[in-house]
Structures are given as C-alpha cells and as structure tokens.
Amino acid sequence: MIPVFRPKMIKEEILLELEKIFDSGWIGLGPKTEEFEQKFAEYIGVKYAVGVNSATAALHLANLVLGIGLGDEVIVPSMTFVSTALAPLYCGGTPVFADIEEDTLCVDPADVEKKVTSRTKAVIPVHYGGHACRMDEIMEIAHRHNLYVIEDAAHGCGGKYKNRMLGSVGVMGCFSFHAVKNLPTGDGGMITTNDEKIYNDLKKLRWVGIDKGTWDRSAKKGYSWQYSVGKLGFKYHMNDITAVIGLAQLKVLDEHNLIRREYAQRYDEAFKDVSWIKLPVEKDYAYSCRHNYVVKVPLRNELNGYLSTKGISTGVHYEPIHHFKVFGEVKADLPITERVWPRLLTLPLYPSMTEGEFDKVVTEVIMFGRQKGL
C-alpha cells in the first residue's frame, strides 16, 4: 500500500550518534536533550524550548503553566486532533469550539471573538496542515480580551506566518515529533517560549515537579543528590535517544519540507482542471510546511474505498472532535466545520514519495471521477 504518511529518517547519522550515547551510558534526560532544545529554539527564533515526550504533553503543560483551571474556558477549533481540546480538560478547564475558515481549515478569528466570554482565558489556534492561522488578528483579539495564545504547531514544524516561524508568535508554541510529522523522531514534543518564568516552570512540571533534573545535578556542578519538589508535576520529559534522532532530523527539516511543497505543487498542477476536486490553498501571509495534502471532494467515502482497492491509503483529518463523547453534551455552533468535514480526504504526501507512487495516486483519483461521471 502507498501510505498517507511515511517518515524519512537520516539513518546513518542517527545510528552513529545513538552508538555514542549508548557507550556513554547516558540515555535519559541529559545533554543531548539540552542540545536539541537549544538548537530547536534557535531554529524557531525564540529564547527557550522544553523537550517533552509528546505534543499532548506539551499542550497539557502549556495550559497548566498558565493556570488554566476549573471555570476557565479555552477556545479551540474542532477541526484538529483531539489532544488540542483534551489539554484544558486535563486542567479542569472547558474547551469552547470555534469555527474554521472553509479554504484554509484554520480557526476563524471572527468566530473566536464571538466565543469569548468573561470566563475565557486562552485561545489555541491550530496551524492546520502546516498552514498558518491569521495570527495578527488572533493576537489582537487576545490583547483586547487579556487572553493567552498557545499555538498548536503539531502540523507546523518549519512553517511560517509572514516572516515568523510558527510557534514563535503566541506565548507558547507546541510541537509534535510523532512518527508521521514533518520532524519525526518516533514520538516526542517541544514547547517554545520567550518567557523565562514559563520556561523555568515548564522544566519542573515536565519532570514530576523536581526543581533540579538529574543532568543538572550530576554533570554541571558535580553530583548532588539533593532536590526539591514544590509543585505537582508529570513524567513528561524527553530523553536523549529521542533528542539524538531530533537533532539529525532538524538538520534536514527544511530540505524535507521543500520536497513536500514540491509534491503539493505537483498535485495542484495535476488536479487544477478537475472540477470536482477543491484544492488546498496557501495564503500570501503563510509559508506552509505541507504536513498534509487535503482535498475536498464529493463521494469522499467512496473515493477512499476505491483508492484502497488500488493500493493507495488515504485519511480523514479530521472528524470534528466535538462529536466525541468525551466532550459530553457540548453545544457547538460550527456550520462551516460541519459542512466541510464530510468532503475532506488526505492524499499521500511524504518526503520519500516516489515518482511512481505520485503518478499512481493522480491517475487513480482522476479515474475514479471518470467512472462516477463527476
């Protein structure tokens, strides 16, 4: 099967560096995690980065460090992975769902403002598919209503809003290094920020509240067994195995994103005269890292099944998450989200995609339309 996603790994460098840390005996939270954090922060253009074990952990800690709690509302889109809205729930807060723009599938700033109440404390814009949300408008709304902005950049590693990297605009940015993401390490995540207090608090919260991690105590100032636990924290920290993979993948991130962009442009060209396919867009304020290639089509489920019989995997990103029982009987006024999602289909897109795989996808999608008389 041609997959929807496939990670491209820099195997030789990763294996060499893994051998070094295995020989050193230090594979937990240590010097390579610190190095990855520093280089990732430099890449994003922020002062600080905190490595964690997933983007879900990143989102949870981002809400937690801002004091989101019982009675607080956090505005999120429903067109996202469920972790975006679970994060405020973990803290006792309430996710409030805002509608999206039909073309970009990113949260609509106008609807964000409509959903603001006296209980709203934060907004989590999701850079869907690596395409930037309209951050100037979102930040202006947040400023007027005294709200925090947490960027969900799980899709957005390497993408830009105007001249700024995604994850550098809000008070924090949350990234995913899951196996299918643009910077794949198998799993893992990162939180970026320019706020020193938030940074110091996050380092403690990701390591069960401990004020001095093992590496800080053993390698920098001579071994000391003493530490303190001042806050309730979680076992969310990154390890040096993940960090070694991340360091290697970071070096080729821009190169791999360019390949994604080239294939996306080729899809655009191949389908430009196919009237029944609505193509993804890239606005002039965005540089998309093209995490996925999502088209809008009639007969979505039939096309999904047809392509599967031809050896081509596709996906749906996403069924609106407010449909899920975990959010109870939430009332969400999201007409665009509800209208658009039954037509969404994610086609294969990844840096190691071959010419033959690309041609097969294009050919079979067009063939389906001809057979259906579309």
C-alpha positions as CSV (number, residue, x, y, z in Angstrom):
1,M,0.0,0.0,0.0
2,I,1.1,3.6,-0.7
3,P,0.8,5.1,2.8
4,V,-0.7,8.5,3.7
5,F,2.5,9.4,5.6
6,R,5.9,7.8,5.8
7,P,8.8,9.2,7.9
8,K,12.2,9.8,6.1
9,M,15.0,9.1,8.6
10,I,18.6,10.1,8.4
11,K,19.6,6.6,9.5
12,E,23.4,6.6,9.2
13,E,23.9,9.8,11.3
14,I,21.2,8.7,13.8
15,L,22.8,5.3,14.3
16,L,26.3,6.7,14.8
17,E,25.1,9.2,17.4
18,L,23.0,6.6,19.2
19,E,26.0,4.4,19.5
20,K,27.9,7.3,21.2
21,I,25.2,7.8,23.8
22,F,24.8,4.1,24.4
23,D,28.5,3.9,25.0
24,S,28.4,6.9,27.3
25,G,25.7,5.3,29.5
26,W,23.5,8.4,29.5
27,I,20.3,7.9,27.5
28,G,17.7,9.6,29.7
29,L,17.1,13.3,30.1
30,G,20.6,14.7,29.6
31,P,23.0,16.6,27.4
32,K,21.5,15.7,24.0
33,T,18.1,16.8,25.1
34,E,19.6,20.1,26.2
35,E,21.4,20.5,22.9
36,F,18.2,19.7,20.9
37,E,16.3,22.2,23.0
38,Q,18.9,24.9,22.3
39,K,19.1,24.2,18.6
40,F,15.3,24.0,18.2
41,A,14.8,27.3,20.0
42,E,17.3,28.9,17.7
43,Y,15.6,27.4,14.6
44,I,12.2,28.7,15.7
45,G,13.6,32.1,16.7
46,V,12.7,32.0,20.4
47,K,14.7,32.1,23.6
48,Y,13.7,28.8,25.1
49,A,12.5,25.3,24.2
50,V,11.5,22.5,26.6
51,G,11.6,18.9,25.3
52,V,8.7,16.6,26.3
53,N,7.5,13.1,25.3
54,S,4.6,14.2,23.1
55,A,2.7,17.2,21.8
56,T,-0.2,16.1,24.0
57,A,2.1,16.6,27.0
58,A,3.2,19.9,25.5
59,L,-0.4,21.1,25.3
60,H,-1.2,19.9,28.7
61,L,1.7,21.6,30.3
62,A,1.1,24.8,28.3
63,N,-2.4,25.0,29.8
64,L,-1.2,24.0,33.2
65,V,1.6,26.6,33.4
66,L,-0.8,29.4,32.5
67,G,-3.1,28.4,35.4
68,I,-6.0,27.1,33.4
69,G,-8.4,25.5,35.9
70,L,-11.9,24.9,37.0
71,G,-14.3,27.5,35.4
72,D,-11.8,28.7,32.8
73,E,-12.7,28.5,29.1
74,V,-10.2,27.9,26.3
75,I,-11.2,28.5,22.7
76,V,-10.1,25.8,20.2
77,P,-11.1,24.6,16.8
78,S,-12.9,21.3,16.3
79,M,-11.0,20.6,13.1
80,T,-8.0,19.2,14.9
81,F,-6.6,16.2,16.7
82,V,-8.4,15.5,20.0
83,S,-5.4,16.5,22.2
84,T,-5.9,20.2,21.5
85,A,-9.2,20.2,23.4
86,L,-8.2,17.5,25.9
87,A,-5.4,19.7,27.3
88,P,-7.7,22.2,29.0
89,L,-9.9,19.4,30.2
90,Y,-6.8,17.8,31.9
91,C,-6.5,21.0,33.9
92,G,-10.2,21.3,34.8
93,G,-11.0,23.9,32.2
94,T,-13.6,23.8,29.4
95,P,-12.8,23.8,25.7
96,V,-15.1,26.1,23.7
97,F,-15.2,25.3,20.0
98,A,-14.8,28.0,17.3
99,D,-15.5,27.5,13.6
100,I,-12.9,27.4,10.8
101,E,-12.2,29.1,7.5
102,E,-13.5,27.0,4.7
103,D,-10.4,27.4,2.5
104,T,-7.5,27.0,5.0
105,L,-9.4,24.9,7.6
106,C,-7.7,27.1,10.2
107,V,-9.7,28.7,13.0
108,D,-11.7,31.8,12.0
109,P,-10.6,34.8,14.1
110,A,-14.1,36.3,13.8
111,D,-15.7,33.3,15.3
112,V,-13.0,33.2,18.0
113,E,-14.1,36.6,19.1
114,K,-17.8,35.6,19.1
115,K,-16.9,32.8,21.5
116,V,-15.1,35.0,24.0
117,T,-16.8,35.3,27.4
118,S,-15.9,36.6,30.8
119,R,-14.5,33.1,31.6
120,T,-12.3,32.8,28.5
121,K,-8.6,32.6,29.5
122,A,-6.8,31.3,26.4
123,V,-7.0,30.6,22.7
124,I,-5.3,27.6,21.0
125,P,-5.1,28.3,17.2
126,V,-4.1,25.1,15.2
127,H,-1.9,25.7,12.2
128,Y,-3.8,23.1,10.2
129,G,-1.7,21.1,7.8
130,G,1.2,23.4,8.4
131,H,-0.7,26.5,7.1
132,A,-0.5,29.5,9.5
133,C,-3.6,30.8,11.2
134,R,-4.3,34.5,10.9
135,M,-2.1,35.3,13.9
136,D,-2.2,39.1,13.8
137,E,-6.0,39.1,14.2
138,I,-5.9,36.4,16.8
139,M,-3.2,38.2,18.8
140,E,-5.1,41.5,18.6
141,I,-8.3,39.7,19.9
142,A,-6.2,38.2,22.7
143,H,-4.7,41.6,23.6
144,R,-8.1,43.3,23.8
145,H,-9.6,40.5,26.0
146,N,-6.5,39.8,28.0
147,L,-6.1,36.2,26.8
148,Y,-3.2,33.9,26.3
149,V,-2.4,32.4,22.9
150,I,-0.9,28.9,22.7
151,E,0.0,27.9,19.2
152,D,-0.7,24.3,18.3
153,A,2.0,23.8,15.8
154,A,1.9,20.0,15.8
155,H,1.5,20.2,12.0
156,G,3.6,23.3,11.7
157,C,7.3,22.5,12.2
158,G,9.1,24.6,9.6
159,G,6.1,26.7,8.6
160,K,5.9,30.4,8.8
161,Y,3.4,33.2,9.4
162,K,4.7,36.2,7.4
163,N,8.4,36.4,8.4
164,R,8.0,34.5,11.7
165,M,8.3,30.8,12.4
166,L,5.2,29.1,13.6
167,G,5.5,28.6,17.4
168,S,7.1,32.0,17.9
169,V,4.1,34.3,17.9
170,G,2.0,33.2,20.9
171,V,3.1,33.0,24.5
172,M,4.0,29.3,23.7
173,G,4.2,27.0,20.7
174,C,3.6,23.3,21.0
175,F,5.2,20.9,18.5
176,S,4.9,17.2,17.7
177,F,7.7,14.8,16.7
178,H,5.3,11.8,16.2
179,A,6.3,9.3,13.5
180,V,4.1,10.9,10.8
181,K,5.1,14.5,11.5
182,N,7.5,16.7,9.5
183,L,10.3,16.2,12.1
184,P,9.7,12.6,13.1
185,T,11.5,11.0,16.0
186,G,9.1,8.2,16.7
187,D,7.4,10.3,19.3
188,G,8.2,13.4,21.3
189,G,7.3,17.1,21.5
190,M,8.6,20.6,22.3
191,I,7.3,23.7,23.9
192,T,8.7,27.0,22.8
193,T,8.5,30.4,24.6
194,N,10.2,33.7,25.2
195,D,9.0,33.9,28.8
196,E,11.8,32.9,31.2
197,K,9.4,32.2,34.1
198,I,7.2,30.0,32.0
199,Y,10.4,28.2,30.8
200,N,11.6,27.5,34.3
201,D,8.2,26.4,35.4
202,L,7.9,24.0,32.4
203,K,11.2,22.4,33.1
204,K,10.0,21.5,36.6
205,L,6.4,20.4,35.6
206,R,7.7,18.0,32.9
207,W,9.8,16.1,35.5
208,V,7.3,15.5,38.3
209,G,7.9,18.9,39.8
210,I,11.6,18.4,40.6
211,D,13.5,21.7,40.7
212,K,16.8,20.2,39.5
213,G,16.9,17.4,36.9
214,T,19.4,14.6,37.2
215,W,21.6,16.1,34.4
216,D,21.7,19.5,36.2
217,R,22.8,17.8,39.4
218,S,25.3,15.4,38.1
219,A,27.1,16.9,35.1
220,K,27.2,20.6,35.6
221,K,28.1,21.3,39.2
222,G,29.3,17.9,40.5
223,Y,27.0,15.2,41.7
224,S,24.4,16.3,44.3
225,W,21.6,14.0,45.4
226,Q,19.5,16.9,46.8
227,Y,16.5,18.3,45.0
228,S,13.1,19.7,46.0
229,V,9.5,19.1,44.6
230,G,7.5,22.3,45.0
231,K,4.7,21.6,42.5
232,L,2.6,18.7,41.3
233,G,4.3,17.7,38.0
234,F,4.2,14.9,35.5
235,K,6.6,12.4,33.9
236,Y,6.6,14.1,30.6
237,H,10.3,14.8,29.9
238,M,12.1,13.9,26.7
239,N,15.1,11.5,26.7
240,D,18.4,11.6,24.9
241,I,17.5,8.8,22.5
242,T,14.7,10.9,21.1
243,A,16.9,14.0,21.2
244,V,19.6,12.4,19.1
245,I,17.1,11.5,16.4
246,G,15.6,15.0,16.6
247,L,19.0,16.7,16.2
248,A,19.6,14.7,13.0
249,Q,16.1,15.3,11.7
250,L,16.3,19.0,12.4
251,K,19.2,19.3,10.0
252,V,17.1,18.1,7.1
253,L,13.8,19.6,8.1
254,D,13.8,22.4,5.6
255,E,15.0,20.1,2.8
256,H,12.2,17.6,3.5
257,N,9.6,20.4,3.7
258,L,10.7,21.6,0.3
259,I,10.1,18.1,-1.1
260,R,6.6,18.2,0.5
261,R,5.9,21.6,-1.1
262,E,7.1,20.4,-4.5
263,Y,4.8,17.4,-4.4
264,A,1.9,19.6,-3.2
265,Q,2.5,21.9,-6.1
266,R,2.6,19.0,-8.5
267,Y,-0.8,17.8,-7.1
268,D,-2.1,21.3,-7.6
269,E,-1.0,21.2,-11.2
270,A,-2.3,17.7,-11.9
271,F,-5.8,18.5,-10.4
272,K,-6.2,22.1,-11.5
273,D,-8.6,21.3,-14.3
274,V,-10.5,18.6,-12.3
275,S,-13.7,20.5,-11.5
276,W,-14.9,18.1,-8.8
277,I,-11.8,18.5,-6.6
278,K,-11.3,21.5,-4.4
279,L,-7.6,22.0,-3.8
280,P,-5.9,23.2,-0.6
281,V,-4.8,26.9,-0.6
282,E,-1.7,28.8,0.6
283,K,-2.4,32.4,1.6
284,D,0.1,35.1,0.9
285,Y,0.8,35.5,4.7
286,A,1.7,31.8,5.0
287,Y,4.6,29.6,4.2
288,S,3.1,26.1,4.6
289,C,5.3,23.2,5.6
290,R,2.7,21.0,3.9
291,H,2.2,18.4,6.6
292,N,-0.6,17.0,4.7
293,Y,-2.4,17.4,1.3
294,V,-6.2,17.6,2.0
295,V,-8.7,17.9,-0.9
296,K,-12.4,18.5,-0.7
297,V,-14.4,16.0,-2.9
298,P,-17.9,14.6,-3.3
299,L,-18.3,10.9,-2.6
300,R,-15.4,11.1,-0.1
301,N,-16.0,7.7,1.4
302,E,-16.4,6.0,-2.0
303,L,-13.2,7.6,-3.2
304,N,-11.4,6.4,0.0
305,G,-12.7,2.8,-0.6
306,Y,-11.8,2.9,-4.3
307,L,-8.3,4.1,-3.7
308,S,-7.8,1.4,-1.1
309,T,-8.6,-1.3,-3.7
310,K,-5.9,0.2,-5.8
311,G,-3.3,0.0,-3.1
312,I,-3.5,3.6,-2.0
313,S,-4.1,4.7,1.6
314,T,-5.9,7.9,2.3
315,G,-7.1,9.5,5.6
316,V,-9.6,11.9,7.0
317,H,-8.2,14.8,9.0
318,Y,-10.5,15.2,10.9
319,E,-13.9,14.2,12.0
320,P,-14.8,17.2,14.2
321,I,-13.7,16.4,17.7
322,H,-16.7,17.9,19.4
323,H,-18.6,14.8,18.0
324,F,-16.7,12.7,20.5
325,K,-18.4,11.5,23.7
326,V,-15.6,12.7,25.9
327,F,-16.8,16.3,25.5
328,G,-20.3,15.4,26.8
329,E,-23.3,17.2,25.5
330,V,-21.3,20.2,24.3
331,K,-23.2,22.6,22.1
332,A,-21.1,23.8,19.2
333,D,-22.3,26.2,16.6
334,L,-19.9,25.3,13.8
335,P,-21.7,25.4,10.4
336,I,-18.6,25.5,8.3
337,T,-16.8,22.7,10.1
338,E,-20.0,20.5,9.8
339,R,-20.4,21.4,6.1
340,V,-16.8,20.8,5.1
341,W,-15.6,17.7,7.0
342,P,-17.6,15.1,5.1
343,R,-15.8,16.1,2.0
344,L,-12.2,16.1,3.3
345,L,-9.7,13.5,2.1
346,T,-6.0,13.4,2.8
347,L,-3.9,12.1,-0.1
348,P,-0.4,10.5,0.3
349,L,2.4,13.1,0.9
350,Y,5.8,12.4,2.3
351,P,9.5,13.3,1.5
352,S,10.4,9.8,0.3
353,M,7.4,9.6,-2.1
354,T,8.5,8.1,-5.5
355,E,7.5,9.3,-8.9
356,G,5.7,6.0,-9.4
357,E,3.7,6.5,-6.2
358,F,2.8,10.0,-7.1
359,D,1.7,9.2,-10.6
360,K,-0.4,6.3,-9.4
361,V,-2.3,8.5,-6.9
362,V,-3.0,11.1,-9.5
363,T,-4.1,8.6,-12.1
364,E,-6.5,6.7,-9.8
365,V,-8.1,9.8,-8.4
366,I,-8.8,11.1,-11.9
367,M,-10.0,7.6,-13.0
368,F,-12.5,7.5,-10.1
369,G,-14.0,10.8,-11.2
370,R,-14.4,9.5,-14.8
371,Q,-16.1,6.3,-13.6
372,K,-18.5,8.3,-11.5
373,G,-19.2,10.8,-14.2
374,L,-18.0,13.7,-12.0
